[in-house]
Amino acid sequence: MHSEYCGSGKFILGMAAGMMAGTALGAVMAPSSRQVKRAAHRAAKRVNDMVDHLADSMDF
């Protein structure tokens, strides 16, 4: 009976360690706010350019 509890304890400990490692890796890999702002600015510029192009095509 002791080995049964020991096995499940190791599983819980391993699962907790994996979750902590995943959280740490996710924090390191997350883009900075500057990169997010830059990407949003580029996307907004592309949308504006496409709207202008569409308006020119439709003679507005």
Biopython code that builds the backbone (N, CA, C, O; Angstrom):
import numpy as np
from Bio.PDB.StructureBuilder import StructureBuilder

atoms = [
    (1, "MET", "N", (0.821, -1.189, 0.000)),
    (1, "MET", "CA", (0.000, 0.000, 0.000)),
    (1, "MET", "C", (0.869, 1.258, 0.000)),
    (1, "MET", "O", (0.498, 2.274, -0.588)),
    (2, "HIS", "N", (2.013, 1.187, 0.653)),
    (2, "HIS", "CA", (2.908, 2.338, 0.701)),
    (2, "HIS", "C", (3.386, 2.724, -0.699)),
    (2, "HIS", "O", (3.450, 3.910, -1.023)),
    (3, "SER", "N", (3.719, 1.741, -1.525)),
    (3, "SER", "CA", (4.223, 2.041, -2.864)),
    (3, "SER", "C", (3.152, 2.689, -3.738)),
    (3, "SER", "O", (3.480, 3.466, -4.635)),
    (4, "GLU", "N", (1.879, 2.384, -3.492)),
    (4, "GLU", "CA", (0.794, 2.985, -4.267)),
    (4, "GLU", "C", (0.744, 4.496, -4.024)),
    (4, "GLU", "O", (0.607, 5.277, -4.966)),
    (5, "TYR", "N", (0.856, 4.900, -2.765)),
    (5, "TYR", "CA", (0.825, 6.317, -2.441)),
    (5, "TYR", "C", (2.091, 7.013, -2.917)),
    (5, "TYR", "O", (2.050, 8.170, -3.335)),
    (6, "CYS", "N", (3.193, 6.324, -2.854)),
    (6, "CYS", "CA", (4.448, 6.898, -3.303)),
    (6, "CYS", "C", (4.405, 7.177, -4.798)),
    (6, "CYS", "O", (4.911, 8.204, -5.251)),
    (7, "GLY", "N", (3.804, 6.271, -5.573)),
    (7, "GLY", "CA", (3.704, 6.465, -7.011)),
    (7, "GLY", "C", (2.820, 7.644, -7.373)),
    (7, "GLY", "O", (3.163, 8.425, -8.261)),
    (8, "SER", "N", (1.686, 7.784, -6.699)),
    (8, "SER", "CA", (0.801, 8.907, -6.995)),
    (8, "SER", "C", (1.413, 10.216, -6.521)),
    (8, "SER", "O", (1.192, 11.261, -7.135)),
    (9, "GLY", "N", (2.176, 10.172, -5.440)),
    (9, "GLY", "CA", (2.863, 11.376, -4.967)),
    (9, "GLY", "C", (3.909, 11.850, -5.955)),
    (9, "GLY", "O", (4.063, 13.049, -6.188)),
    (10, "LYS", "N", (4.627, 10.897, -6.534)),
    (10, "LYS", "CA", (5.617, 11.258, -7.551)),
    (10, "LYS", "C", (4.947, 11.845, -8.787)),
    (10, "LYS", "O", (5.466, 12.769, -9.412)),
    (11, "PHE", "N", (3.781, 11.291, -9.129)),
    (11, "PHE", "CA", (3.044, 11.813, -10.270)),
    (11, "PHE", "C", (2.624, 13.259, -10.026)),
    (11, "PHE", "O", (2.810, 14.115, -10.891)),
    (12, "ILE", "N", (2.063, 13.531, -8.861)),
    (12, "ILE", "CA", (1.622, 14.894, -8.516)),
    (12, "ILE", "C", (2.811, 15.847, -8.500)),
    (12, "ILE", "O", (2.722, 16.968, -9.002)),
    (13, "LEU", "N", (3.919, 15.403, -7.925)),
    (13, "LEU", "CA", (5.123, 16.230, -7.880)),
    (13, "LEU", "C", (5.640, 16.506, -9.289)),
    (13, "LEU", "O", (6.014, 17.638, -9.597)),
    (14, "GLY", "N", (5.665, 15.499, -10.135)),
    (14, "GLY", "CA", (6.109, 15.688, -11.511)),
    (14, "GLY", "C", (5.185, 16.604, -12.292)),
    (14, "GLY", "O", (5.643, 17.424, -13.087)),
    (15, "MET", "N", (3.875, 16.467, -12.067)),
    (15, "MET", "CA", (2.908, 17.316, -12.751)),
    (15, "MET", "C", (3.093, 18.773, -12.319)),
    (15, "MET", "O", (3.045, 19.678, -13.152)),
    (16, "ALA", "N", (3.302, 18.999, -11.026)),
    (16, "ALA", "CA", (3.512, 20.359, -10.522)),
    (16, "ALA", "C", (4.801, 20.953, -11.095)),
    (16, "ALA", "O", (4.837, 22.125, -11.471)),
    (17, "ALA", "N", (5.847, 20.147, -11.160)),
    (17, "ALA", "CA", (7.117, 20.628, -11.717)),
    (17, "ALA", "C", (6.953, 20.974, -13.198)),
    (17, "ALA", "O", (7.510, 21.964, -13.673)),
    (18, "GLY", "N", (6.196, 20.166, -13.919)),
    (18, "GLY", "CA", (5.952, 20.449, -15.329)),
    (18, "GLY", "C", (5.155, 21.716, -15.532)),
    (18, "GLY", "O", (5.426, 22.485, -16.454)),
    (19, "MET", "N", (4.178, 21.940, -14.682)),
    (19, "MET", "CA", (3.380, 23.163, -14.792)),
    (19, "MET", "C", (4.228, 24.397, -14.495)),
    (19, "MET", "O", (4.091, 25.423, -15.163)),
    (20, "MET", "N", (5.105, 24.300, -13.495)),
    (20, "MET", "CA", (5.980, 25.429, -13.174)),
    (20, "MET", "C", (6.958, 25.705, -14.311)),
    (20, "MET", "O", (7.218, 26.862, -14.640)),
    (21, "ALA", "N", (7.496, 24.655, -14.907)),
    (21, "ALA", "CA", (8.430, 24.827, -16.023)),
    (21, "ALA", "C", (7.713, 25.434, -17.227)),
    (21, "ALA", "O", (8.270, 26.293, -17.911)),
    (22, "GLY", "N", (6.486, 24.996, -17.488)),
    (22, "GLY", "CA", (5.717, 25.554, -18.599)),
    (22, "GLY", "C", (5.389, 27.012, -18.391)),
    (22, "GLY", "O", (5.433, 27.803, -19.333)),
    (23, "THR", "N", (5.060, 27.374, -17.170)),
    (23, "THR", "CA", (4.770, 28.775, -16.860)),
    (23, "THR", "C", (6.010, 29.640, -17.044)),
    (23, "THR", "O", (5.929, 30.731, -17.608)),
    (24, "ALA", "N", (7.146, 29.163, -16.574)),
    (24, "ALA", "CA", (8.393, 29.920, -16.712)),
    (24, "ALA", "C", (8.774, 30.068, -18.185)),
    (24, "ALA", "O", (9.176, 31.149, -18.615)),
    (25, "LEU", "N", (8.652, 29.005, -18.945)),
    (25, "LEU", "CA", (8.987, 29.071, -20.361)),
    (25, "LEU", "C", (8.037, 30.009, -21.101)),
    (25, "LEU", "O", (8.471, 30.760, -21.974)),
    (26, "GLY", "N", (6.758, 29.977, -20.767)),
    (26, "GLY", "CA", (5.783, 30.875, -21.385)),
    (26, "GLY", "C", (6.078, 32.332, -21.091)),
    (26, "GLY", "O", (5.906, 33.187, -21.959)),
    (27, "ALA", "N", (6.520, 32.626, -19.879)),
    (27, "ALA", "CA", (6.851, 34.001, -19.513)),
    (27, "ALA", "C", (8.077, 34.494, -20.282)),
    (27, "ALA", "O", (8.141, 35.658, -20.679)),
    (28, "VAL", "N", (9.040, 33.610, -20.488)),
    (28, "VAL", "CA", (10.251, 33.992, -21.215)),
    (28, "VAL", "C", (9.962, 34.181, -22.699)),
    (28, "VAL", "O", (10.537, 35.066, -23.334)),
    (29, "MET", "N", (9.076, 33.358, -23.258)),
    (29, "MET", "CA", (8.813, 33.393, -24.693)),
    (29, "MET", "C", (7.783, 34.445, -25.090)),
    (29, "MET", "O", (7.629, 34.716, -26.281)),
    (30, "ALA", "N", (7.078, 35.045, -24.143)),
    (30, "ALA", "CA", (6.030, 36.017, -24.459)),
    (30, "ALA", "C", (6.646, 37.256, -25.107)),
    (30, "ALA", "O", (7.703, 37.718, -24.678)),
    (31, "PRO", "N", (5.990, 37.796, -26.140)),
    (31, "PRO", "CA", (6.532, 38.992, -26.783)),
    (31, "PRO", "C", (6.414, 40.209, -25.864)),
    (31, "PRO", "O", (5.517, 40.274, -25.024)),
    (32, "SER", "N", (7.311, 41.157, -26.026)),
    (32, "SER", "CA", (7.262, 42.365, -25.213)),
    (32, "SER", "C", (6.103, 43.247, -25.671)),
    (32, "SER", "O", (5.584, 43.082, -26.775)),
    (33, "SER", "N", (5.708, 44.171, -24.826)),
    (33, "SER", "CA", (4.600, 45.061, -25.192)),
    (33, "SER", "C", (4.979, 45.928, -26.388)),
    (33, "SER", "O", (4.115, 46.306, -27.179)),
    (34, "ARG", "N", (6.265, 46.244, -26.524)),
    (34, "ARG", "CA", (6.714, 47.033, -27.670)),
    (34, "ARG", "C", (6.496, 46.263, -28.979)),
    (34, "ARG", "O", (6.070, 46.841, -29.979)),
    (35, "GLN", "N", (6.789, 44.966, -28.964)),
    (35, "GLN", "CA", (6.589, 44.156, -30.160)),
    (35, "GLN", "C", (5.112, 44.040, -30.495)),
    (35, "GLN", "O", (4.742, 44.059, -31.669)),
    (36, "VAL", "N", (4.267, 43.919, -29.484)),
    (36, "VAL", "CA", (2.826, 43.815, -29.710)),
    (36, "VAL", "C", (2.301, 45.117, -30.291)),
    (36, "VAL", "O", (1.510, 45.103, -31.234)),
    (37, "LYS", "N", (2.734, 46.242, -29.734)),
    (37, "LYS", "CA", (2.292, 47.553, -30.239)),
    (37, "LYS", "C", (2.746, 47.758, -31.677)),
    (37, "LYS", "O", (1.994, 48.278, -32.501)),
    (38, "ARG", "N", (3.962, 47.354, -31.977)),
    (38, "ARG", "CA", (4.483, 47.516, -33.332)),
    (38, "ARG", "C", (3.676, 46.670, -34.322)),
    (38, "ARG", "O", (3.347, 47.136, -35.413)),
    (39, "ALA", "N", (3.362, 45.439, -33.945)),
    (39, "ALA", "CA", (2.582, 44.567, -34.823)),
    (39, "ALA", "C", (1.177, 45.124, -35.029)),
    (39, "ALA", "O", (0.643, 45.064, -36.136)),
    (40, "ALA", "N", (0.573, 45.666, -33.967)),
    (40, "ALA", "CA", (-0.761, 46.259, -34.089)),
    (40, "ALA", "C", (-0.728, 47.486, -35.001)),
    (40, "ALA", "O", (-1.644, 47.695, -35.796)),
    (41, "HIS", "N", (0.313, 48.284, -34.889)),
    (41, "HIS", "CA", (0.447, 49.471, -35.744)),
    (41, "HIS", "C", (0.593, 49.072, -37.214)),
    (41, "HIS", "O", (-0.016, 49.678, -38.097)),
    (42, "ARG", "N", (1.410, 48.042, -37.463)),
    (42, "ARG", "CA", (1.570, 47.568, -38.845)),
    (42, "ARG", "C", (0.254, 47.037, -39.400)),
    (42, "ARG", "O", (-0.087, 47.307, -40.552)),
    (43, "ALA", "N", (-0.485, 46.287, -38.595)),
    (43, "ALA", "CA", (-1.762, 45.744, -39.057)),
    (43, "ALA", "C", (-2.741, 46.857, -39.360)),
    (43, "ALA", "O", (-3.447, 46.799, -40.367)),
    (44, "ALA", "N", (-2.800, 47.879, -38.504)),
    (44, "ALA", "CA", (-3.705, 49.010, -38.741)),
    (44, "ALA", "C", (-3.308, 49.752, -40.012)),
    (44, "ALA", "O", (-4.172, 50.191, -40.771)),
    (45, "LYS", "N", (-2.013, 49.894, -40.248)),
    (45, "LYS", "CA", (-1.551, 50.571, -41.465)),
    (45, "LYS", "C", (-1.945, 49.774, -42.706)),
    (45, "LYS", "O", (-2.369, 50.354, -43.706)),
    (46, "ARG", "N", (-1.810, 48.461, -42.650)),
    (46, "ARG", "CA", (-2.197, 47.628, -43.791)),
    (46, "ARG", "C", (-3.692, 47.734, -44.075)),
    (46, "ARG", "O", (-4.102, 47.794, -45.235)),
    (47, "VAL", "N", (-4.507, 47.758, -43.023)),
    (47, "VAL", "CA", (-5.955, 47.890, -43.211)),
    (47, "VAL", "C", (-6.267, 49.237, -43.851)),
    (47, "VAL", "O", (-7.073, 49.311, -44.778)),
    (48, "ASN", "N", (-5.639, 50.295, -43.366)),
    (48, "ASN", "CA", (-5.864, 51.622, -43.951)),
    (48, "ASN", "C", (-5.445, 51.657, -45.411)),
    (48, "ASN", "O", (-6.145, 52.231, -46.245)),
    (49, "ASP", "N", (-4.311, 51.048, -45.724)),
    (49, "ASP", "CA", (-3.854, 51.005, -47.117)),
    (49, "ASP", "C", (-4.837, 50.239, -47.992)),
    (49, "ASP", "O", (-5.112, 50.653, -49.119)),
    (50, "MET", "N", (-5.368, 49.129, -47.490)),
    (50, "MET", "CA", (-6.324, 48.341, -48.281)),
    (50, "MET", "C", (-7.623, 49.108, -48.487)),
    (50, "MET", "O", (-8.208, 49.042, -49.568)),
    (51, "VAL", "N", (-8.085, 49.833, -47.473)),
    (51, "VAL", "CA", (-9.307, 50.633, -47.606)),
    (51, "VAL", "C", (-9.088, 51.741, -48.625)),
    (51, "VAL", "O", (-9.955, 51.995, -49.460)),
    (52, "ASP", "N", (-7.939, 52.401, -48.564)),
    (52, "ASP", "CA", (-7.631, 53.451, -49.544)),
    (52, "ASP", "C", (-7.593, 52.885, -50.952)),
    (52, "ASP", "O", (-8.117, 53.493, -51.886)),
    (53, "HIS", "N", (-6.975, 51.726, -51.107)),
    (53, "HIS", "CA", (-6.889, 51.098, -52.426)),
    (53, "HIS", "C", (-8.280, 50.721, -52.944)),
    (53, "HIS", "O", (-8.588, 50.919, -54.120)),
    (54, "LEU", "N", (-9.101, 50.185, -52.068)),
    (54, "LEU", "CA", (-10.475, 49.815, -52.448)),
    (54, "LEU", "C", (-11.269, 51.056, -52.825)),
    (54, "LEU", "O", (-12.013, 51.044, -53.806)),
    (55, "ALA", "N", (-11.116, 52.128, -52.053)),
    (55, "ALA", "CA", (-11.836, 53.369, -52.357)),
    (55, "ALA", "C", (-11.382, 53.934, -53.694)),
    (55, "ALA", "O", (-12.201, 54.428, -54.469)),
    (56, "ASP", "N", (-10.091, 53.865, -53.968)),
    (56, "ASP", "CA", (-9.584, 54.346, -55.273)),
    (56, "ASP", "C", (-10.144, 53.495, -56.408)),
    (56, "ASP", "O", (-10.486, 54.016, -57.470)),
    (57, "SER", "N", (-10.236, 52.198, -56.185)),
    (57, "SER", "CA", (-10.753, 51.297, -57.219)),
    (57, "SER", "C", (-12.235, 51.572, -57.494)),
    (57, "SER", "O", (-12.707, 51.400, -58.619)),
    (58, "MET", "N", (-12.950, 51.992, -56.476)),
    (58, "MET", "CA", (-14.392, 52.240, -56.641)),
    (58, "MET", "C", (-14.662, 53.705, -56.963)),
    (58, "MET", "O", (-15.821, 54.114, -57.028)),
    (59, "ASP", "N", (-13.617, 54.501, -57.166)),
    (59, "ASP", "CA", (-13.719, 55.924, -57.500)),
    (59, "ASP", "C", (-14.455, 56.728, -56.433)),
    (59, "ASP", "O", (-15.331, 57.532, -56.752)),
    (60, "PHE", "N", (-14.106, 56.516, -55.183)),
    (60, "PHE", "CA", (-14.688, 57.320, -54.091)),
    (60, "PHE", "C", (-13.777, 58.457, -53.756)),
    (60, "PHE", "O", (-14.082, 59.251, -52.866)),
]
sb = StructureBuilder()
sb.init_structure("model")
sb.init_model(0)
sb.init_chain("A")
sb.init_seg("    ")
for serial, (resi, resn, name, xyz) in enumerate(atoms, 1):
    if name == "N":
        sb.init_residue(resn, " ", resi, " ")
    sb.init_atom(name, np.array(xyz, "f"), 0.0, 1.0, " ", f" {name:<3s}", serial, name[0])
structure = sb.get_structure()
